[in-house]
Amino acid sequence: MHGNRWLAPFANTLLHPRLWHLNRHSAAGAVAAGLFCGLIPGPFQMLGAACCCVVFRVNLPLALLTTLYTNPLTIVPLYFVAFTIGRVALGGNGGTFSPPPDWDAGDPVGWLWAMEAWMEGLGAPLALGLVLLAGGLAALGYFAVKAAWRWHLIRAWRRRRSGR
């Protein structure tokens, strides 16, 4: 990484040990970052998760892996849930939900414009719902990893104590 002229300026940041070490704090933070950034529209989810990892110093590979819960099969139901949450939060105001535009690999810029027009059409309920859903999923993931890690440790302590 130090030899690559594009990555060399970021080498100290990207090689920070806390980005690669896995413990209960870095795992919980990474899952939270991945779940939060997984709802970012378009192909920018992993970039957002990587930026969160650098800022919060949590496990980078786990955060990138966690963003994969959104895929072409799950994104429409997740956005529908976000839209519904946003409508409820705004008191029932907002339009009707329509599916997002299909990915066009031949024209990614055109797809981004179509995605922007789609999101503008859905407006405030989707925007607010995405933030609320992402925050809720991140909090749920964070505390679930903390609880699972603690449960695993308590089981290991009990097994060790009963073996004595």
Order of alpha helices (4+ residues) and beta strands (2+ residues): alpha-alpha-alpha-alpha-alpha-alpha-alpha
